[in-house]
Each structure stands twice: as C-alpha cells, then as structure tokens.
C-alpha cells in the first residue's frame, strides 16, 4: 500500500490585521481626546461704587455664574445643592471658620443662588462674608 501524505489545514487565525485595527483605533482616540478640562466659570460681576480692597490670600471664594452654578476657589462643584456647597466649604476651611468668604456672583445670577451661597456659608459657621463687585467706570 502506498500512502499519500495529505496536507494539513491551517487552523490558525492571522492576528496581524486585528493588531493594525487596534493601533489605528488607539491613534484615533489619542488624537481626538482632549486632556484639559476647563472648570472655571465665566462670571460678569455686578457694578457698585466704593473703595477697592485687596483680597485676603487665605480667603475662600465662592463663584456663581449666570446659570447659578457654584465653584469654590475656581473649582466647579458637581451640583447646585446646599449640602454640596457646605461640604466643599468645610473641606476647604479645614475647621478654620474665621477665614473670610468672598462671594463672586455674576450680575445676572439669581438672587436665590446668592442667598443659597450665603446660607451655606452661615450654616458652616463662617461669619466674615463679602461680595465682590466691579467699578462702574471700567
């Protein structure tokens, strides 16, 4: 008997095209992703006449934009709830409620948003509150 040697079928998967596609997707996501996130709120201050005073370096600044979103020392908060604002103030104060709190609210911010910020500061134990304005001549 004469046996013939049969060719074996190639049962392997060629992964080269798969690797090429993965690298192309990786390059696409690296190019299209932005790594900087702007967290600063755009605030247009209301106008008032008065003396210009220097801000205290260890003060806590509450920013309120026109839509009523809050930020603490230029770091935006996740929501507009009083408890979130109070927890943020407590974390920044580290137990020192003698630090001054400066409220920097947009001229078009609602009165409720400013009162909420004042209420959160008062409930957290802060007594030195001030509101930032800009000179009407500028």
C-alpha positions in Angstrom: 0.0 0.0 0.0 1.1 3.4 -0.9 0.0 6.1 1.5 -0.1 9.6 0.3 0.8 12.4 2.7 -2.1 14.8 3.0 -1.8 18.5 3.6 -3.0 19.6 7.0 -5.4 22.5 7.1 -4.0 25.8 8.6 -6.3 26.3 11.7 -4.5 29.4 13.0 -6.0 32.9 12.9 -4.0 35.7 11.4 -4.0 38.4 14.1 -1.9 41.0 12.1 -5.0 42.8 10.7 -6.6 42.8 14.1 -3.5 44.4 15.6 -3.5 47.0 12.8 -7.1 48.0 13.6 -6.4 48.2 17.3 -3.4 50.5 16.7 -5.5 52.7 14.3 -8.2 53.0 16.9 -5.7 53.8 19.6 -4.2 56.6 17.5 -7.7 57.9 16.7 -8.7 58.2 20.3 -5.3 59.7 21.3 -5.7 62.4 18.7 -9.4 63.2 19.3 -9.3 63.2 23.1 -8.8 66.5 25.0 -6.9 66.1 28.2 -7.5 69.6 29.6 -10.9 70.3 31.2 -11.9 73.9 31.8 -13.5 74.1 35.2 -13.5 77.9 35.6 -16.9 79.6 35.5 -17.4 82.7 33.4 -18.6 85.5 35.7 -19.6 89.1 34.8 -19.5 91.0 38.1 -22.2 93.5 39.1 -21.3 97.1 39.4 -21.0 99.2 42.5 -19.1 102.3 43.6 -16.9 102.0 46.7 -13.3 101.5 47.9 -11.1 98.9 46.3 -9.8 96.5 48.8 -7.2 93.8 48.4 -8.4 90.2 48.8 -7.0 88.2 51.7 -4.8 85.4 50.5 -6.3 82.7 52.8 -9.9 83.6 51.9 -12.4 81.1 50.4 -14.0 82.3 47.2 -17.5 81.1 46.1 -18.1 81.8 42.4 -21.6 81.8 41.0 -22.2 82.1 37.2 -25.3 83.4 35.4 -27.0 79.9 35.4 -26.4 79.5 39.2 -23.6 77.0 39.1 -21.2 77.2 42.0 -17.4 77.0 42.2 -15.1 77.1 45.2 -11.7 78.7 44.6 -12.2 78.3 40.9 -13.1 74.6 41.2 -16.6 73.8 39.9 -19.0 71.8 42.1 -20.8 68.8 40.8 -24.3 70.2 41.5 -26.1 73.2 42.9 -27.3 71.7 46.3 -26.7 73.5 49.6 -25.2 70.3 51.2 -22.6 70.0 48.4 -21.6 73.7 48.9 -21.4 73.2 52.6 -19.2 70.1 52.3 -16.9 71.9 49.9 -16.6 74.9 52.3 -15.9 72.5 55.3 -13.2 70.7 53.3 -11.5 74.0 52.2 -11.7 75.6 55.7 -10.2 72.6 57.5 -12.0 73.6 60.7 -11.0 77.3 60.5 -14.3 79.2 60.2 -12.5 82.5 60.8 -11.3 82.6 57.2 -13.2 85.2 55.1 -15.6 84.0 52.5 -15.8 86.1 49.3 -18.9 85.6 47.1 -18.2 86.4 43.5 -21.5 86.3 41.7 -22.4 87.1 38.1 -24.5 90.2 37.6 -27.2 88.0 36.0 -27.1 85.3 38.7 -30.4 84.8 40.5 -30.8 86.3 43.9 -31.7 82.8 45.2 -28.3 81.5 44.2 -26.5 84.3 46.1 -28.7 83.7 49.2 -28.1 80.0 49.0 -24.3 80.6 49.0 -24.7 83.0 52.0 -26.9 80.4 53.8 -24.4 77.6 53.2 -21.5 79.7 54.5 -23.6 80.8 57.5 -24.6 77.2 58.3 -21.0 76.1 58.0 -20.0 78.6 60.7 -18.4 81.4 58.6 -19.1 84.9 59.8 -16.8 87.0 57.6 -18.7 87.3 54.3 -18.2 89.8 51.5 -19.5 90.2 47.9 -17.2 91.1 45.0 -18.3 93.8 42.6 -16.6 95.9 39.9 -16.2 99.6 39.4 -18.9 101.0 37.1 -16.4 103.3 35.4 -14.4 100.3 34.0 
